[in-house]
Amino acid sequence: MQTTTAERHESNDLEERDVRALTEYMAVLPEGGDIYTVVGQNENGEYRVDAREGRCTCPDHEYRSVECKHIRRVAFATGKRPIPAWVDADEVDAQLGQHVEGTPKFAATDGGMTLEEFGADDRDDDRPEDCDCSPLFEDLPCWPCYRDGFETPNPNVGDDE
């Protein structure tokens, strides 16, 4: 039986807000400096996070004075907080870190592995159907991939040659 992140967090001291920060759909959009807008999946889901000061405009942070899932999401997305190594990479939201300069990292003895190094780069199935990345442009994604938030070309282009 495979154990989910939500089940494993209890035995590994990962708080529920960490689980939600890693698994729920949220886009982290940089606004400049350490300010981010975090957009979630519900109708009220747009909050401003000040990563330097550890503040968020969401009710969870404002009224409970806790580190909310939005602050945690920014920390995970930018690589400032490593994702625990035991977390199943397939359960981590595919959007994590797509719009920020930092790189999400899994905890490791060597300072952390990126999601790609951890083996989670099977997410290339999420590439747009109209992807037309070319091996001629090694460092640049095609317009459809760039439009969908990919900063590098599809690594599977040219695999069948």
N, C-alpha and C positions, 0 to 999 in steps of 0.2 A: 504494500500500500504506500503510495507516495504521499508525503506530508507537505501540506501547503505552507506558504509563508505565514499565513494567519494562525495556523496551528502551532508552528514552530516558534513563533515569537514569544510565547509564554515561557518556554523552557530555555530560551536564549536571551532573555531580557531585552528583546526588541519591543519597544512600546507600540501600542496600537496606532499612534499618530505617525510613527516611522513606517509601519506597514502601509498605512493609507498614503503617505507621501511617496512611497515607492511604487504602489500598484494602481492607484487611481489615475485616470487621465487628467493631466494638468500640463499646461504649457507655461514655461518660465520665459518671460520676455524682458530683456534688459532695457532699462530706461536711462541708464547712465550712472556711472560710479557703482555704488553698491545698492542701487535701487532697482527693483524688479516688479513687474506686474505678473501675477500668477492667475491664469485663467483656468477655471475648472469646468466640470461638465454640467453643473446645475445652473439655474437661471440667476442666482445671486453670486455666482462663482468668479468674481474678478476682484482681487485684492492687491494692495501695494505692500511690498516687503522691503524693509530697510535691512539688508543683511549685516551691515556694519554694527548697527545699533540693536539688532535682534528684535525688530518690531514688525507687526503686521496689522493691517486695518480690519481683519476678520473678527467677528464676535468672540470666537474661541480664545484668541490672544487678548483682545481688549478687556473682556469681562472675567476671564478665568486666570489671566496672567500666566499663561503657559506657553511653551514653545509649540506653536500650532503646526499642522501638517504643511502649511505654505512656507514657513520659515525653514522647516526641515527639507522640503522639496528643493528649495533654492540651494541649500547646503549640499544636498546629494547631487543635484544637477551640475553644480559648478566644481564638484570635486573637493570641496572644503570639508565634507564629512564623508568618510569611506562607507560604502555599503558593506554590511557584515558579510564575510566570505561564505557563510552557509546559506545565504539567501539564494533561492533558485532564480537564475538570471532570466528564465523564461517568464517569470511572474512579474518582473519589473516592467513598468510602462515603457513602451517603445519610444515614446516622446521624450523620455528623460534626457536632458542635456542637449536637445537638438538646437536650441536657439541661443545658447550662451557660449561664452568663450572657453570656460573651463571644461573639463572632461570628467564624467562620473567615474569613480574608481571603486572596485571591490577591495575590501581590506585584505592585506597580505603582509607577510613578513618583510617584503622588499619595498614597502611603502604604498602598495596598492596596484591593482591591475585594472586597466580600462575594461569596459564592457566587452570590447572586441577581443582583447587579450584573454578574457575569461571565457570566450566562446559564445558570446551572446549575439554575435553579428549575423545570426541567421535571420535577422530582421530585414534583410534585403528583399524578402518577399513583399515588404511594404513599399517597395519602389513603385512609382506610378506606372500604369499600363502603357503610357505613351513614352516611357523612358527610351532615350536614344543616345545614351552615353557612348562616346567613342574612345577606343584605346589610344587614338592619336592625341587626345587631350588628357594626359595622365593625371593632372591635378585639378581639373575642372569638371564639375558635374554638368549634365545637359540641363536645358532650361526646365523641363518638367520635374526633374529631381531637385533642382535648386528651389523651384517654386514650392515644392512639398517639404522643404526644410533640410534636405541632404546637402552637406557642404563638400562632400567628396564624390567622385564618380562611382557608379555601380561597379563593385569589384568583380561581379560575375560576367561582365562584358568580355567577350573574347575567350571564355572558358572552353567553348566547344571547338576551338580551332586546333 
